[in-house]
Amino acid sequence: MGIPSDDVVIIRPPERPGEPSLITISCPDKTGLGCDLCRVILLFGLNIVRGDFSTDGKWCYVLLWVVERGRKATRWALLKKRLIAACPPASSPLGIDSYYFNRRQETATEQNPQVFLFMFSCYDRMGLLHDVTEVLCELELTIRRVKVSTTPDGRVVDLFLVTDTRELLHTKNRKDEACTQLRAVLGDSMCSCDIELASAELAECLQASSSLPPSVTEEMITLEFQEEPSSSLPRSSVSVDNSLSHAHSLIQIQCHDHKGLLYDIMRTLKDYNIQISYGRFNAAENGNCNIDLFVVQNDGKKIVDCNKQKALCSRLRMELSCSLQVNLISRGPDTELIVANPVELSGKGRPLVFYDITLALKILKIRIFLVYLCSFNLITPFQRPPFFLIISYIFRKLL
């Protein structure tokens, strides 16, 4: 079961306008492959409306139907390149087992890429932070932390800790490219731009936990579950059935679609070291989704322990109903907007969250004058009452 390495990823455009594009992936299997593929697709702003997964234990075959979500035109060639990079190599002279041995040795290096400090200053304007974030996303720079300050004279000083997907930010050409694209967006309002390798102290701080205070976390979770669900949205249903297969457990999920739904499910299964042998995902036009996943544990056995089943179902239901937390906290004359989202065990955060947050605030014409990004804390000068419902609604549509 396999095809030449040149055909690891095939992207077929839609036959008619409005129909989804089809992405076909055939490569060696690994635990968490579905999560890694869904993450790349989400990073490119695409929405998965249908999917089929199958594997024989060593080689997998994936079909994903995707639609664009209204951002800039998708760079399909680059998407294909990133999907191929997420797949294990299609051929290895020493075999699949050697590949997994080498991957374990490389894990530490992959999780600790070089961190760079991206510094610039300019004059403030509406939507500035989103426009800067959009440039960084187009450059394939991953934002790890942000500190933004606005001076009384209207000047903004932005500090971004970033990593480079292309691993070229140490070169002069790549730095010049980044500053040139930023200047093209900011124009004459940009005062300075500089990129340098982050110090060891700054890089180490990224490895520390950036969790919110327990009191804030409890308040956000309580608020989330107190919200009355819309009567038009079905309640999420998650169950494990061991009667339909002698070798696999069937996880059945019924829920309402949201951005990154399949990524949230795959990320959870990856964190639990659960392997998908066969799966099918389908999102109906009314927004309802049905997902069937035949899975095994990392030891190749079914999930028969009742406690494990309950824990997994509970975790999946939480991810489906609370894929992110949104709250506003009064800070005297100002209000602090907090958006928190889950992070993979590998340390990777949800793609494009900061992009979507800044886009929502730009749409609402809300100025941001102070940002501390680790768990996405943004301080904005507006009052709580009607804005909380508006922001929650827009964020749920975008994120």
Residue pairs with C-beta under 8 A, 6 or more apart in sequence:
1 56
1 58
1 59
1 61
2 26
2 59
2 90
3 26
3 90
4 90
5 89
5 90
5 91
7 26
8 25
8 26
8 27
8 83
8 84
8 87
8 90
9 23
9 24
9 25
9 80
9 83
9 84
9 87
10 23
10 24
10 25
11 21
11 22
11 23
11 24
11 76
11 79
11 80
12 21
12 22
12 23
12 24
13 21
14 20
14 21
20 49
20 50
20 65
20 66
20 67
21 65
21 66
21 67
21 76
22 63
22 64
22 65
23 41
23 62
23 63
23 64
23 65
23 66
23 83
24 61
24 62
24 63
25 37
25 60
25 61
25 62
25 63
25 64
25 83
25 87
26 59
26 60
26 61
26 62
26 90
27 33
27 59
27 60
27 87
27 88
27 89
27 90
28 58
28 59
28 60
28 87
28 88
28 89
28 90
28 96
28 99
29 55
29 57
29 58
29 59
29 60
29 88
29 275
30 88
30 100
30 103
31 270
31 273
31 274
31 275
31 298
32 266
32 269
32 270
33 60
33 86
33 87
33 88
34 53
34 62
34 262
34 266
34 269
34 270
34 276
34 279
35 263
35 266
35 267
35 269
35 270
35 344
36 86
37 62
37 64
37 83
37 86
37 87
38 48
38 260
38 262
38 263
38 266
38 267
39 86
39 263
39 267
39 348
39 351
40 79
40 82
40 83
40 86
41 48
41 64
41 66
41 79
41 83
41 263
42 259
42 260
42 263
42 350
42 351
42 352
43 82
43 351
43 352
44 74
44 75
44 78
44 79
44 82
45 68
45 69
45 71
45 74
45 352
46 66
46 67
46 68
46 69
46 74
46 79
47 66
47 67
47 68
47 69
47 259
48 64
48 65
48 66
48 261
48 262
48 281
48 283
49 65
49 66
49 67
49 282
49 283
50 63
50 64
50 65
50 281
50 282
50 283
51 62
51 63
51 64
51 65
51 262
51 279
51 280
51 281
51 282
52 62
52 63
52 279
52 280
52 281
53 60
53 61
53 62
53 63
53 276
53 278
53 279
53 280
53 293
54 60
54 61
54 62
54 277
54 278
54 279
55 61
55 275
55 276
55 277
55 278
57 277
58 96
68 74
69 259
72 138
82 165
88 96
88 99
88 103
89 99
92 98
92 99
111 346
111 347
112 203
112 207
113 163
113 164
113 167
114 163
114 164
114 167
114 169
114 170
114 197
115 144
115 161
115 162
115 163
115 197
115 198
115 202
115 203
115 206
116 161
116 162
116 163
116 164
116 169
116 170
116 195
116 196
116 197
116 198
117 159
117 160
117 161
117 195
117 196
117 197
117 198
117 199
117 202
118 136
118 141
118 158
118 159
118 160
118 161
118 162
118 178
118 194
118 195
119 157
119 158
119 159
119 160
119 192
119 193
119 194
119 195
119 196
120 132
120 158
120 179
120 182
120 190
120 191
120 192
120 193
120 194
121 155
121 156
121 157
121 158
121 190
121 191
121 192
122 128
122 155
122 156
122 158
122 186
122 189
122 190
122 191
123 154
123 155
123 156
123 189
123 191
124 150
124 154
124 155
124 156
124 367
124 369
125 189
126 362
126 365
126 367
127 358
127 362
128 156
128 186
129 148
129 158
129 358
129 361
129 368
129 371
130 355
130 358
130 359
130 361
130 362
131 185
131 186
132 158
132 182
132 185
132 186
133 143
133 354
133 355
133 358
134 185
134 355
135 178
135 181
135 182
135 185
136 143
136 160
136 162
136 178
137 352
137 355
138 181
139 177
139 178
139 181
140 164
140 165
140 166
141 160
141 162
141 163
141 164
141 165
141 169
141 178
142 162
142 163
142 164
142 165
143 160
143 161
143 162
143 354
143 373
144 161
144 162
144 163
144 206
145 160
145 161
145 205
145 206
145 373
145 374
146 158
146 159
146 160
146 161
146 354
146 371
146 372
146 373
147 158
147 159
147 371
147 372
147 373
148 156
148 157
148 158
148 159
148 368
148 369
148 370
148 371
149 156
149 157
149 369
149 370
150 156
150 369
150 370
151 157
155 191
161 198
161 202
161 206
162 169
164 174
166 174
168 174
169 175
169 178
169 195
170 197
175 195
178 193
178 195
179 193
179 195
182 190
182 193
183 190
183 193
207 347
210 374
210 375
211 217
211 375
212 220
212 338
212 340
212 375
216 327
216 329
216 338
217 325
217 340
219 327
220 325
220 326
220 327
220 338
220 340
221 322
221 325
223 327
224 321
224 322
224 325
225 321
225 322
229 235
233 256
233 287
234 254
234 255
234 256
234 288
236 253
236 254
236 255
236 256
236 317
236 320
236 321
237 252
237 253
237 254
237 255
238 251
238 252
238 253
238 313
238 316
238 317
238 320
239 251
239 252
239 313
240 249
240 250
240 251
240 252
240 303
240 309
240 312
240 313
241 249
241 250
241 252
242 249
242 250
242 302
242 303
242 304
244 250
245 294
245 302
247 277
247 296
247 302
248 277
248 278
248 294
248 295
248 296
248 302
249 294
249 295
249 296
249 302
249 303
249 304
250 292
250 293
250 294
250 295
251 291
251 292
251 293
251 294
251 295
251 312
251 316
252 290
252 291
252 292
252 293
253 265
253 289
253 290
253 291
253 292
253 293
253 316
253 320
254 288
254 289
254 290
254 291
255 261
255 288
255 289
255 291
255 320
256 287
256 288
256 289
257 283
257 287
257 288
257 289
258 323
258 396
259 398
259 399
260 323
260 350
260 351
260 399
261 283
261 289
261 320
261 323
262 281
262 291
263 350
263 351
264 319
264 320
264 323
264 342
265 291
265 293
265 316
265 319
265 320
267 319
267 342
267 344
268 312
268 315
268 316
268 319
269 276
269 293
269 295
270 344
270 345
271 344
271 345
272 312
272 315
273 297
273 298
274 295
274 296
274 297
274 298
274 303
274 312
275 295
275 296
275 297
275 298
276 293
276 294
276 295
277 294
277 295
277 296
278 293
278 294
279 291
279 292
279 293
279 294
280 291
280 292
281 289
281 290
281 291
282 289
282 290
282 291
283 289
284 290
295 303
296 302
296 303
297 303
303 309
303 312
319 342
323 341
323 342
323 399
324 339
324 340
324 341
324 350
324 353
324 395
324 399
325 338
325 339
325 340
325 341
326 337
326 338
326 339
326 391
326 392
326 395
326 396
327 337
327 338
328 335
328 336
328 337
328 338
328 384
328 387
328 388
328 391
329 335
329 336
329 338
330 336
330 384
331 379
333 381
334 379
334 380
334 381
335 379
335 380
335 381
335 382
335 383
335 384
335 387
336 377
336 378
336 379
336 380
337 377
337 378
337 379
337 380
337 391
338 375
338 376
338 377
338 378
339 353
339 357
339 376
339 378
339 395
339 399
340 375
340 376
341 349
341 350
341 353
341 376
341 399
342 350
343 349
343 350
350 399
353 376
353 399
354 373
354 376
356 395
356 398
356 399
357 376
357 378
357 395
357 399
358 368
359 398
360 391
360 394
360 395
360 398
361 368
361 378
361 380
363 394
364 387
364 390
364 391
364 394
366 380
366 381
366 382
366 387
367 380
367 381
368 378
368 379
368 380
369 379
369 380
369 381
370 378
370 379
371 377
371 378
371 379
